[in-house]
Amino acid sequence: MDRRRRLGLWLALLALAGCGPGGEAPAEVEPEPPRAEEYRSARVEEAVEAASEVVQTRGFATMDDAWRGFLVEQAAEVRERAMRSGTCYVVLAAGSAALRELNVRVFDSDGGEVVQDATDGPHAALRFCPAQSGVYYVSVRAAAGSGLIEVRTFRGPTGLDIRVDDLFREVAPVEPPREGR
């Protein structure tokens, strides 16, 4: 084979090596954008962590990993939870600065509301001791504003009397966003 022909073959092989099927250059794969539950807010995490420590000192144990997301005003996120009678549950939720009112409610499997938080503001907490074992639905709703949320669930014995209205009192108040910025 002459030199010119070998060079042409060599160049053709190099060109094909850099191409995908059909002789096309491989397309660059763009990374997927992060999902809402992957975003973090230091303020939200600190608020939930501080309240979690109080709940745990009162005899409750963490049920599962934190649940995170982003809620727009009037939207809700619902998670299914198996709960047993003879056990009490505490649900904590905190929202970022632009989320001015956060509500937590628990529904039974028929869709009936069984309990709701009694707090105002970007933090919510409730205690629930089901009369029957079964599947319940925890709903977190952005009643005013939009923002990042974090939710944690705890379980403990029924004999523990725990107030939930003071769980977020140690948290610095969230300043609402300023107009015009």
Secondary structure by P-SEA (a helix, b strand, c coil): ccaaaaaaaaaaaaaaaacccccccccccccccccccccccaaaaaaaaaaaaaaaaacccccccbbbbbbcccbbbbbbbbbbccbbbbbbbbbcccccbbbbbbbccccccccccccccccccbbbbbccccbbbbbbbcccccbbbbbbbbbbccccccccccccccccccccccccc
